[in-house]
Amino acid sequence: MASFLTDIWSSVFEGGTNQSLLIATYSSFAALQTTLIGLLFATGSYHFVALNVICGGLWAAVAWFVKELEQVKRLEEEGDRLRKERERREKLKEGEEDEGKKEL
């Protein structure tokens, strides 16, 4: 539990998200949805239907945004890997050309 809270606190000062922050966010949305459904049955007010729809939409938007961030992160990592591979190949090619000039 202590590491969970520490992870959430440290995520405030870091870029991106971590698993603890996502668990806390989704748990908060689930608790809010549960509360709104309970209030809907307790009061019968249609306002809680609207609030439930808004909460569900916000939850879906946050989940979509997190998935997009993860996809961008994967693409950046793949780009870095390909860039390093290309640099390595260029260095090998330059080394081969230098050896060819020395032989002449």
Biopython code that builds the backbone (N, CA, C, O; Angstrom):
import numpy as np
from Bio.PDB.StructureBuilder import StructureBuilder

atoms = [
    (1, "MET", "N", (0.820, -1.193, 0.000)),
    (1, "MET", "CA", (0.000, 0.000, 0.000)),
    (1, "MET", "C", (0.861, 1.252, 0.000)),
    (1, "MET", "O", (0.541, 2.237, -0.666)),
    (2, "ALA", "N", (1.960, 1.209, 0.753)),
    (2, "ALA", "CA", (2.833, 2.382, 0.817)),
    (2, "ALA", "C", (3.467, 2.658, -0.541)),
    (2, "ALA", "O", (3.580, 3.812, -0.954)),
    (3, "SER", "N", (3.878, 1.603, -1.233)),
    (3, "SER", "CA", (4.492, 1.812, -2.548)),
    (3, "SER", "C", (3.452, 2.313, -3.555)),
    (3, "SER", "O", (3.786, 3.077, -4.461)),
    (4, "PHE", "N", (2.204, 1.887, -3.402)),
    (4, "PHE", "CA", (1.134, 2.352, -4.282)),
    (4, "PHE", "C", (0.966, 3.860, -4.144)),
    (4, "PHE", "O", (0.910, 4.579, -5.142)),
    (5, "LEU", "N", (0.885, 4.335, -2.903)),
    (5, "LEU", "CA", (0.735, 5.771, -2.666)),
    (5, "LEU", "C", (1.982, 6.537, -3.096)),
    (5, "LEU", "O", (1.881, 7.647, -3.620)),
    (6, "THR", "N", (3.143, 5.954, -2.879)),
    (6, "THR", "CA", (4.388, 6.592, -3.304)),
    (6, "THR", "C", (4.435, 6.712, -4.823)),
    (6, "THR", "O", (4.860, 7.737, -5.356)),
    (7, "ASP", "N", (4.001, 5.671, -5.516)),
    (7, "ASP", "CA", (3.968, 5.710, -6.982)),
    (7, "ASP", "C", (3.018, 6.789, -7.486)),
    (7, "ASP", "O", (3.327, 7.500, -8.442)),
    (8, "ILE", "N", (1.870, 6.907, -6.847)),
    (8, "ILE", "CA", (0.911, 7.938, -7.252)),
    (8, "ILE", "C", (1.500, 9.319, -7.016)),
    (8, "ILE", "O", (1.393, 10.199, -7.871)),
    (9, "TRP", "N", (2.119, 9.510, -5.865)),
    (9, "TRP", "CA", (2.705, 10.815, -5.547)),
    (9, "TRP", "C", (3.836, 11.145, -6.517)),
    (9, "TRP", "O", (3.935, 12.283, -6.976)),
    (10, "SER", "N", (4.677, 10.190, -6.831)),
    (10, "SER", "CA", (5.800, 10.449, -7.738)),
    (10, "SER", "C", (5.323, 10.686, -9.166)),
    (10, "SER", "O", (6.000, 11.371, -9.932)),
    (11, "SER", "N", (4.180, 10.138, -9.534)),
    (11, "SER", "CA", (3.668, 10.344, -10.892)),
    (11, "SER", "C", (3.266, 11.797, -11.127)),
    (11, "SER", "O", (3.188, 12.244, -12.272)),
    (12, "VAL", "N", (3.014, 12.531, -10.054)),
    (12, "VAL", "CA", (2.686, 13.951, -10.186)),
    (12, "VAL", "C", (3.880, 14.711, -10.760)),
    (12, "VAL", "O", (3.704, 15.668, -11.514)),
    (13, "PHE", "N", (5.085, 14.291, -10.406)),
    (13, "PHE", "CA", (6.289, 15.008, -10.792)),
    (13, "PHE", "C", (6.978, 14.414, -12.017)),
    (13, "PHE", "O", (8.019, 14.921, -12.437)),
    (14, "GLU", "N", (6.429, 13.364, -12.593)),
    (14, "GLU", "CA", (7.005, 12.706, -13.761)),
    (14, "GLU", "C", (6.054, 12.851, -14.943)),
    (14, "GLU", "O", (4.848, 13.033, -14.774)),
    (15, "GLY", "N", (6.614, 12.767, -16.125)),
    (15, "GLY", "CA", (5.789, 12.794, -17.317)),
    (15, "GLY", "C", (5.147, 11.439, -17.560)),
    (15, "GLY", "O", (5.693, 10.409, -17.165)),
    (16, "GLY", "N", (4.007, 11.436, -18.198)),
    (16, "GLY", "CA", (3.349, 10.174, -18.515)),
    (16, "GLY", "C", (2.569, 9.611, -17.344)),
    (16, "GLY", "O", (2.281, 10.306, -16.370)),
    (17, "THR", "N", (2.238, 8.349, -17.459)),
    (17, "THR", "CA", (1.462, 7.681, -16.419)),
    (17, "THR", "C", (2.205, 6.442, -15.956)),
    (17, "THR", "O", (3.120, 5.955, -16.620)),
    (18, "ASN", "N", (1.792, 5.948, -14.810)),
    (18, "ASN", "CA", (2.295, 4.652, -14.356)),
    (18, "ASN", "C", (1.089, 3.802, -13.966)),
    (18, "ASN", "O", (-0.036, 4.297, -13.908)),
    (19, "GLN", "N", (1.327, 2.547, -13.704)),
    (19, "GLN", "CA", (0.227, 1.610, -13.445)),
    (19, "GLN", "C", (-0.574, 2.000, -12.205)),
    (19, "GLN", "O", (-1.795, 1.851, -12.189)),
    (20, "SER", "N", (0.095, 2.495, -11.173)),
    (20, "SER", "CA", (-0.611, 2.874, -9.941)),
    (20, "SER", "C", (-1.574, 4.028, -10.190)),
    (20, "SER", "O", (-2.685, 4.043, -9.659)),
    (21, "LEU", "N", (-1.149, 4.983, -10.992)),
    (21, "LEU", "CA", (-2.013, 6.119, -11.303)),
    (21, "LEU", "C", (-3.237, 5.670, -12.097)),
    (21, "LEU", "O", (-4.345, 6.149, -11.857)),
    (22, "LEU", "N", (-3.042, 4.760, -13.033)),
    (22, "LEU", "CA", (-4.177, 4.261, -13.815)),
    (22, "LEU", "C", (-5.157, 3.490, -12.941)),
    (22, "LEU", "O", (-6.370, 3.633, -13.095)),
    (23, "ILE", "N", (-4.644, 2.679, -12.029)),
    (23, "ILE", "CA", (-5.521, 1.935, -11.113)),
    (23, "ILE", "C", (-6.326, 2.905, -10.259)),
    (23, "ILE", "O", (-7.531, 2.722, -10.084)),
    (24, "ALA", "N", (-5.676, 3.928, -9.728)),
    (24, "ALA", "CA", (-6.375, 4.913, -8.896)),
    (24, "ALA", "C", (-7.422, 5.675, -9.704)),
    (24, "ALA", "O", (-8.524, 5.926, -9.216)),
    (25, "THR", "N", (-7.081, 6.039, -10.931)),
    (25, "THR", "CA", (-8.019, 6.784, -11.776)),
    (25, "THR", "C", (-9.244, 5.944, -12.114)),
    (25, "THR", "O", (-10.376, 6.403, -11.966)),
    (26, "TYR", "N", (-9.020, 4.722, -12.565)),
    (26, "TYR", "CA", (-10.144, 3.862, -12.934)),
    (26, "TYR", "C", (-10.973, 3.468, -11.716)),
    (26, "TYR", "O", (-12.192, 3.327, -11.823)),
    (27, "SER", "N", (-10.342, 3.290, -10.573)),
    (27, "SER", "CA", (-11.084, 2.989, -9.341)),
    (27, "SER", "C", (-11.954, 4.167, -8.932)),
    (27, "SER", "O", (-13.079, 3.981, -8.470)),
    (28, "SER", "N", (-11.438, 5.374, -9.100)),
    (28, "SER", "CA", (-12.221, 6.572, -8.777)),
    (28, "SER", "C", (-13.438, 6.691, -9.682)),
    (28, "SER", "O", (-14.536, 7.003, -9.221)),
    (29, "PHE", "N", (-13.240, 6.440, -10.973)),
    (29, "PHE", "CA", (-14.379, 6.484, -11.891)),
    (29, "PHE", "C", (-15.404, 5.407, -11.553)),
    (29, "PHE", "O", (-16.607, 5.664, -11.609)),
    (30, "ALA", "N", (-14.952, 4.216, -11.207)),
    (30, "ALA", "CA", (-15.880, 3.136, -10.844)),
    (30, "ALA", "C", (-16.657, 3.495, -9.584)),
    (30, "ALA", "O", (-17.859, 3.240, -9.504)),
    (31, "ALA", "N", (-15.983, 4.084, -8.602)),
    (31, "ALA", "CA", (-16.664, 4.492, -7.370)),
    (31, "ALA", "C", (-17.686, 5.592, -7.655)),
    (31, "ALA", "O", (-18.782, 5.583, -7.094)),
    (32, "LEU", "N", (-17.330, 6.534, -8.520)),
    (32, "LEU", "CA", (-18.264, 7.604, -8.875)),
    (32, "LEU", "C", (-19.477, 7.039, -9.610)),
    (32, "LEU", "O", (-20.608, 7.433, -9.327)),
    (33, "GLN", "N", (-19.254, 6.126, -10.546)),
    (33, "GLN", "CA", (-20.377, 5.511, -11.264)),
    (33, "GLN", "C", (-21.298, 4.768, -10.300)),
    (33, "GLN", "O", (-22.522, 4.869, -10.394)),
    (34, "THR", "N", (-20.701, 4.025, -9.376)),
    (34, "THR", "CA", (-21.493, 3.282, -8.389)),
    (34, "THR", "C", (-22.324, 4.228, -7.532)),
    (34, "THR", "O", (-23.500, 3.972, -7.272)),
    (35, "THR", "N", (-21.708, 5.318, -7.097)),
    (35, "THR", "CA", (-22.419, 6.307, -6.282)),
    (35, "THR", "C", (-23.570, 6.932, -7.063)),
    (35, "THR", "O", (-24.674, 7.079, -6.537)),
    (36, "LEU", "N", (-23.315, 7.299, -8.311)),
    (36, "LEU", "CA", (-24.362, 7.923, -9.115)),
    (36, "LEU", "C", (-25.513, 6.963, -9.392)),
    (36, "LEU", "O", (-26.672, 7.377, -9.392)),
    (37, "ILE", "N", (-25.213, 5.701, -9.625)),
    (37, "ILE", "CA", (-26.276, 4.710, -9.830)),
    (37, "ILE", "C", (-27.083, 4.534, -8.547)),
    (37, "ILE", "O", (-28.310, 4.440, -8.589)),
    (38, "GLY", "N", (-26.397, 4.491, -7.414)),
    (38, "GLY", "CA", (-27.098, 4.390, -6.128)),
    (38, "GLY", "C", (-28.008, 5.580, -5.888)),
    (38, "GLY", "O", (-29.140, 5.422, -5.430)),
    (39, "LEU", "N", (-27.514, 6.773, -6.198)),
    (39, "LEU", "CA", (-28.333, 7.973, -6.028)),
    (39, "LEU", "C", (-29.503, 7.996, -7.008)),
    (39, "LEU", "O", (-30.578, 8.497, -6.678)),
    (40, "LEU", "N", (-29.303, 7.461, -8.199)),
    (40, "LEU", "CA", (-30.394, 7.383, -9.164)),
    (40, "LEU", "C", (-31.525, 6.513, -8.622)),
    (40, "LEU", "O", (-32.694, 6.890, -8.706)),
    (41, "PHE", "N", (-31.183, 5.354, -8.067)),
    (41, "PHE", "CA", (-32.214, 4.474, -7.512)),
    (41, "PHE", "C", (-32.826, 5.046, -6.239)),
    (41, "PHE", "O", (-34.014, 4.856, -5.978)),
    (42, "ALA", "N", (-32.021, 5.742, -5.452)),
    (42, "ALA", "CA", (-32.528, 6.290, -4.192)),
    (42, "ALA", "C", (-33.468, 7.472, -4.418)),
    (42, "ALA", "O", (-34.474, 7.608, -3.722)),
    (43, "THR", "N", (-33.142, 8.329, -5.393)),
    (43, "THR", "CA", (-33.932, 9.543, -5.586)),
    (43, "THR", "C", (-34.868, 9.476, -6.783)),
    (43, "THR", "O", (-35.906, 10.138, -6.802)),
    (44, "GLY", "N", (-34.503, 8.674, -7.786)),
    (44, "GLY", "CA", (-35.319, 8.608, -8.994)),
    (44, "GLY", "C", (-35.172, 9.841, -9.868)),
    (44, "GLY", "O", (-35.961, 10.032, -10.793)),
    (45, "SER", "N", (-34.195, 10.671, -9.603)),
    (45, "SER", "CA", (-33.995, 11.896, -10.363)),
    (45, "SER", "C", (-33.266, 11.597, -11.671)),
    (45, "SER", "O", (-32.255, 10.895, -11.685)),
    (46, "TYR", "N", (-33.787, 12.133, -12.756)),
    (46, "TYR", "CA", (-33.169, 11.917, -14.060)),
    (46, "TYR", "C", (-31.818, 12.635, -14.184)),
    (46, "TYR", "O", (-31.036, 12.340, -15.088)),
    (47, "HIS", "N", (-31.548, 13.575, -13.276)),
    (47, "HIS", "CA", (-30.264, 14.276, -13.299)),
    (47, "HIS", "C", (-29.096, 13.296, -13.129)),
    (47, "HIS", "O", (-28.020, 13.492, -13.694)),
    (48, "PHE", "N", (-29.324, 12.254, -12.353)),
    (48, "PHE", "CA", (-28.253, 11.287, -12.120)),
    (48, "PHE", "C", (-27.988, 10.426, -13.359)),
    (48, "PHE", "O", (-26.895, 9.884, -13.523)),
    (49, "VAL", "N", (-28.989, 10.305, -14.222)),
    (49, "VAL", "CA", (-28.758, 9.618, -15.496)),
    (49, "VAL", "C", (-27.793, 10.450, -16.338)),
    (49, "VAL", "O", (-26.840, 9.924, -16.912)),
    (50, "ALA", "N", (-28.053, 11.754, -16.401)),
    (50, "ALA", "CA", (-27.175, 12.641, -17.167)),
    (50, "ALA", "C", (-25.762, 12.648, -16.584)),
    (50, "ALA", "O", (-24.782, 12.589, -17.327)),
    (51, "LEU", "N", (-25.659, 12.720, -15.265)),
    (51, "LEU", "CA", (-24.341, 12.704, -14.627)),
    (51, "LEU", "C", (-23.619, 11.383, -14.878)),
    (51, "LEU", "O", (-22.401, 11.358, -15.054)),
    (52, "ASN", "N", (-24.374, 10.293, -14.893)),
    (52, "ASN", "CA", (-23.793, 8.983, -15.169)),
    (52, "ASN", "C", (-23.246, 8.923, -16.594)),
    (52, "ASN", "O", (-22.165, 8.379, -16.820)),
    (53, "VAL", "N", (-23.978, 9.475, -17.547)),
    (53, "VAL", "CA", (-23.522, 9.502, -18.939)),
    (53, "VAL", "C", (-22.268, 10.362, -19.066)),
    (53, "VAL", "O", (-21.323, 9.985, -19.759)),
    (54, "ILE", "N", (-22.256, 11.503, -18.408)),
    (54, "ILE", "CA", (-21.081, 12.377, -18.442)),
    (54, "ILE", "C", (-19.870, 11.674, -17.839)),
    (54, "ILE", "O", (-18.772, 11.727, -18.392)),
    (55, "CYS", "N", (-20.077, 11.023, -16.709)),
    (55, "CYS", "CA", (-18.986, 10.299, -16.052)),
    (55, "CYS", "C", (-18.467, 9.172, -16.940)),
    (55, "CYS", "O", (-17.256, 8.988, -17.066)),
    (56, "GLY", "N", (-19.363, 8.428, -17.547)),
    (56, "GLY", "CA", (-18.955, 7.344, -18.445)),
    (56, "GLY", "C", (-18.197, 7.861, -19.656)),
    (56, "GLY", "O", (-17.216, 7.256, -20.089)),
    (57, "GLY", "N", (-18.652, 8.978, -20.197)),
    (57, "GLY", "CA", (-17.953, 9.575, -21.336)),
    (57, "GLY", "C", (-16.562, 10.056, -20.973)),
    (57, "GLY", "O", (-15.614, 9.880, -21.738)),
    (58, "LEU", "N", (-16.446, 10.661, -19.811)),
    (58, "LEU", "CA", (-15.136, 11.122, -19.357)),
    (58, "LEU", "C", (-14.204, 9.947, -19.104)),
    (58, "LEU", "O", (-13.022, 9.997, -19.446)),
    (59, "TRP", "N", (-14.734, 8.899, -18.510)),
    (59, "TRP", "CA", (-13.941, 7.691, -18.250)),
    (59, "TRP", "C", (-13.433, 7.101, -19.568)),
    (59, "TRP", "O", (-12.264, 6.731, -19.680)),
    (60, "ALA", "N", (-14.321, 7.018, -20.564)),
    (60, "ALA", "CA", (-13.928, 6.484, -21.871)),
    (60, "ALA", "C", (-12.884, 7.379, -22.540)),
    (60, "ALA", "O", (-11.953, 6.880, -23.172)),
    (61, "ALA", "N", (-13.035, 8.690, -22.405)),
    (61, "ALA", "CA", (-12.075, 9.615, -23.005)),
    (61, "ALA", "C", (-10.696, 9.481, -22.362)),
    (61, "ALA", "O", (-9.678, 9.513, -23.052)),
    (62, "VAL", "N", (-10.668, 9.333, -21.048)),
    (62, "VAL", "CA", (-9.393, 9.157, -20.349)),
    (62, "VAL", "C", (-8.737, 7.844, -20.771)),
    (62, "VAL", "O", (-7.530, 7.803, -21.012)),
    (63, "ALA", "N", (-9.519, 6.780, -20.861)),
    (63, "ALA", "CA", (-8.975, 5.480, -21.271)),
    (63, "ALA", "C", (-8.431, 5.552, -22.700)),
    (63, "ALA", "O", (-7.368, 5.001, -22.985)),
    (64, "TRP", "N", (-9.145, 6.219, -23.586)),
    (64, "TRP", "CA", (-8.688, 6.376, -24.961)),
    (64, "TRP", "C", (-7.385, 7.169, -25.007)),
    (64, "TRP", "O", (-6.456, 6.798, -25.724)),
    (65, "PHE", "N", (-7.316, 8.262, -24.242)),
    (65, "PHE", "CA", (-6.128, 9.110, -24.235)),
    (65, "PHE", "C", (-4.911, 8.345, -23.721)),
    (65, "PHE", "O", (-3.815, 8.482, -24.265)),
    (66, "VAL", "N", (-5.098, 7.548, -22.685)),
    (66, "VAL", "CA", (-3.994, 6.745, -22.145)),
    (66, "VAL", "C", (-3.504, 5.750, -23.193)),
    (66, "VAL", "O", (-2.299, 5.552, -23.345)),
    (67, "LYS", "N", (-4.427, 5.126, -23.914)),
    (67, "LYS", "CA", (-4.024, 4.188, -24.974)),
    (67, "LYS", "C", (-3.251, 4.905, -26.075)),
    (67, "LYS", "O", (-2.275, 4.367, -26.598)),
    (68, "GLU", "N", (-3.677, 6.105, -26.428)),
    (68, "GLU", "CA", (-2.963, 6.873, -27.446)),
    (68, "GLU", "C", (-1.557, 7.239, -26.971)),
    (68, "GLU", "O", (-0.603, 7.169, -27.746)),
    (69, "LEU", "N", (-1.425, 7.624, -25.711)),
    (69, "LEU", "CA", (-0.100, 7.933, -25.170)),
    (69, "LEU", "C", (0.814, 6.718, -25.214)),
    (69, "LEU", "O", (1.991, 6.833, -25.555)),
    (70, "GLU", "N", (0.278, 5.559, -24.869)),
    (70, "GLU", "CA", (1.079, 4.331, -24.915)),
    (70, "GLU", "C", (1.492, 3.998, -26.344)),
    (70, "GLU", "O", (2.610, 3.538, -26.577)),
    (71, "GLN", "N", (0.601, 4.228, -27.294)),
    (71, "GLN", "CA", (0.927, 3.954, -28.691)),
    (71, "GLN", "C", (2.029, 4.894, -29.179)),
    (71, "GLN", "O", (2.949, 4.456, -29.869)),
    (72, "VAL", "N", (1.948, 6.167, -28.832)),
    (72, "VAL", "CA", (2.982, 7.125, -29.223)),
    (72, "VAL", "C", (4.319, 6.750, -28.596)),
    (72, "VAL", "O", (5.363, 6.850, -29.240)),
    (73, "LYS", "N", (4.284, 6.321, -27.349)),
    (73, "LYS", "CA", (5.522, 5.913, -26.675)),
    (73, "LYS", "C", (6.155, 4.721, -27.392)),
    (73, "LYS", "O", (7.369, 4.691, -27.595)),
    (74, "ARG", "N", (5.343, 3.745, -27.772)),
    (74, "ARG", "CA", (5.865, 2.583, -28.507)),
    (74, "ARG", "C", (6.456, 3.000, -29.855)),
    (74, "ARG", "O", (7.508, 2.502, -30.255)),
    (75, "LEU", "N", (5.775, 3.918, -30.555)),
    (75, "LEU", "CA", (6.282, 4.381, -31.843)),
    (75, "LEU", "C", (7.604, 5.128, -31.689)),
    (75, "LEU", "O", (8.505, 4.970, -32.512)),
    (76, "GLU", "N", (7.725, 5.938, -30.644)),
    (76, "GLU", "CA", (8.978, 6.649, -30.397)),
    (76, "GLU", "C", (10.105, 5.675, -30.081)),
    (76, "GLU", "O", (11.229, 5.848, -30.552)),
    (77, "GLU", "N", (9.811, 4.661, -29.291)),
    (77, "GLU", "CA", (10.831, 3.661, -28.976)),
    (77, "GLU", "C", (11.262, 2.910, -30.233)),
    (77, "GLU", "O", (12.448, 2.633, -30.416)),
    (78, "GLU", "N", (10.314, 2.584, -31.089)),
    (78, "GLU", "CA", (10.638, 1.902, -32.340)),
    (78, "GLU", "C", (11.474, 2.814, -33.238)),
    (78, "GLU", "O", (12.423, 2.356, -33.875)),
    (79, "GLY", "N", (11.126, 4.101, -33.290)),
    (79, "GLY", "CA", (11.905, 5.056, -34.072)),
    (79, "GLY", "C", (13.330, 5.183, -33.556)),
    (79, "GLY", "O", (14.274, 5.238, -34.344)),
    (80, "ASP", "N", (13.491, 5.229, -32.239)),
    (80, "ASP", "CA", (14.833, 5.289, -31.652)),
    (80, "ASP", "C", (15.630, 4.042, -31.994)),
    (80, "ASP", "O", (16.814, 4.128, -32.320)),
    (81, "ARG", "N", (14.989, 2.887, -31.922)),
    (81, "ARG", "CA", (15.671, 1.635, -32.240)),
    (81, "ARG", "C", (16.122, 1.623, -33.696)),
    (81, "ARG", "O", (17.249, 1.231, -33.998)),
    (82, "LEU", "N", (15.241, 2.051, -34.598)),
    (82, "LEU", "CA", (15.589, 2.073, -36.018)),
    (82, "LEU", "C", (16.687, 3.094, -36.312)),
    (82, "LEU", "O", (17.566, 2.846, -37.137)),
    (83, "ARG", "N", (16.635, 4.243, -35.634)),
    (83, "ARG", "CA", (17.658, 5.269, -35.815)),
    (83, "ARG", "C", (19.029, 4.757, -35.392)),
    (83, "ARG", "O", (20.022, 4.983, -36.084)),
    (84, "LYS", "N", (19.082, 4.069, -34.256)),
    (84, "LYS", "CA", (20.349, 3.510, -33.777)),
    (84, "LYS", "C", (20.861, 2.436, -34.727)),
    (84, "LYS", "O", (22.062, 2.351, -34.986)),
    (85, "GLU", "N", (19.960, 1.625, -35.240)),
    (85, "GLU", "CA", (20.349, 0.577, -36.190)),
    (85, "GLU", "C", (20.917, 1.197, -37.467)),
    (85, "GLU", "O", (21.919, 0.717, -37.997)),
    (86, "ARG", "N", (20.288, 2.249, -37.956)),
    (86, "ARG", "CA", (20.774, 2.920, -39.160)),
    (86, "ARG", "C", (22.147, 3.542, -38.922)),
    (86, "ARG", "O", (23.024, 3.443, -39.781)),
    (87, "GLU", "N", (22.347, 4.185, -37.762)),
    (87, "GLU", "CA", (23.653, 4.760, -37.434)),
    (87, "GLU", "C", (24.719, 3.678, -37.357)),
    (87, "GLU", "O", (25.847, 3.879, -37.806)),
    (88, "ARG", "N", (24.368, 2.539, -36.792)),
    (88, "ARG", "CA", (25.319, 1.439, -36.686)),
    (88, "ARG", "C", (25.713, 0.945, -38.078)),
    (88, "ARG", "O", (26.886, 0.683, -38.343)),
    (89, "ARG", "N", (24.726, 0.820, -38.959)),
    (89, "ARG", "CA", (25.008, 0.370, -40.326)),
    (89, "ARG", "C", (25.892, 1.373, -41.070)),
    (89, "ARG", "O", (26.802, 0.986, -41.802)),
    (90, "GLU", "N", (25.612, 2.669, -40.873)),
    (90, "GLU", "CA", (26.419, 3.692, -41.539)),
    (90, "GLU", "C", (27.861, 3.653, -41.056)),
    (90, "GLU", "O", (28.786, 3.818, -41.852)),
    (91, "LYS", "N", (28.061, 3.439, -39.768)),
    (91, "LYS", "CA", (29.423, 3.341, -39.238)),
    (91, "LYS", "C", (30.139, 2.126, -39.807)),
    (91, "LYS", "O", (31.319, 2.202, -40.150)),
    (92, "LEU", "N", (29.431, 1.004, -39.908)),
    (92, "LEU", "CA", (30.036, -0.188, -40.500)),
    (92, "LEU", "C", (30.392, 0.049, -41.967)),
    (92, "LEU", "O", (31.447, -0.378, -42.436)),
    (93, "LYS", "N", (29.508, 0.728, -42.679)),
    (93, "LYS", "CA", (29.752, 1.008, -44.088)),
    (93, "LYS", "C", (30.948, 1.936, -44.250)),
    (93, "LYS", "O", (31.773, 1.727, -45.139)),
    (94, "GLU", "N", (31.056, 2.957, -43.407)),
    (94, "GLU", "CA", (32.199, 3.868, -43.452)),
    (94, "GLU", "C", (33.487, 3.126, -43.135)),
    (94, "GLU", "O", (34.522, 3.380, -43.752)),
    (95, "GLY", "N", (33.428, 2.217, -42.182)),
    (95, "GLY", "CA", (34.603, 1.419, -41.834)),
    (95, "GLY", "C", (35.051, 0.555, -42.998)),
    (95, "GLY", "O", (36.249, 0.414, -43.240)),
    (96, "GLU", "N", (34.113, -0.018, -43.712)),
    (96, "GLU", "CA", (34.447, -0.846, -44.877)),
    (96, "GLU", "C", (35.047, -0.003, -45.992)),
    (96, "GLU", "O", (35.977, -0.444, -46.667)),
    (97, "GLU", "N", (34.525, 1.215, -46.197)),
    (97, "GLU", "CA", (35.061, 2.102, -47.227)),
    (97, "GLU", "C", (36.479, 2.533, -46.883)),
    (97, "GLU", "O", (37.335, 2.602, -47.765)),
    (98, "ASP", "N", (36.738, 2.825, -45.603)),
    (98, "ASP", "CA", (38.080, 3.210, -45.170)),
    (98, "ASP", "C", (39.063, 2.074, -45.393)),
    (98, "ASP", "O", (40.196, 2.311, -45.811)),
    (99, "GLU", "N", (38.648, 0.848, -45.122)),
    (99, "GLU", "CA", (39.517, -0.313, -45.340)),
    (99, "GLU", "C", (39.801, -0.494, -46.829)),
    (99, "GLU", "O", (40.914, -0.868, -47.200)),
    (100, "GLY", "N", (38.833, -0.238, -47.669)),
    (100, "GLY", "CA", (39.013, -0.354, -49.114)),
    (100, "GLY", "C", (40.006, 0.667, -49.639)),
    (100, "GLY", "O", (40.788, 0.360, -50.539)),
    (101, "LYS", "N", (39.989, 1.882, -49.090)),
    (101, "LYS", "CA", (40.930, 2.922, -49.505)),
    (101, "LYS", "C", (42.342, 2.579, -49.063)),
    (101, "LYS", "O", (43.305, 2.864, -49.775)),
    (102, "LYS", "N", (42.469, 1.973, -47.897)),
    (102, "LYS", "CA", (43.793, 1.607, -47.394)),
    (102, "LYS", "C", (44.422, 0.522, -48.258)),
    (102, "LYS", "O", (45.639, 0.504, -48.438)),
    (103, "GLU", "N", (43.618, -0.370, -48.785)),
    (103, "GLU", "CA", (44.122, -1.464, -49.606)),
    (103, "GLU", "C", (44.645, -0.963, -50.941)),
    (103, "GLU", "O", (45.548, -1.571, -51.515)),
    (104, "LEU", "N", (44.089, 0.143, -51.449)),
    (104, "LEU", "CA", (44.530, 0.676, -52.740)),
    (104, "LEU", "C", (45.853, 1.309, -52.551)),
    (104, "LEU", "O", (46.429, 1.832, -53.505)),
]
sb = StructureBuilder()
sb.init_structure("model")
sb.init_model(0)
sb.init_chain("A")
sb.init_seg("    ")
for serial, (resi, resn, name, xyz) in enumerate(atoms, 1):
    if name == "N":
        sb.init_residue(resn, " ", resi, " ")
    sb.init_atom(name, np.array(xyz, "f"), 0.0, 1.0, " ", f" {name:<3s}", serial, name[0])
structure = sb.get_structure()
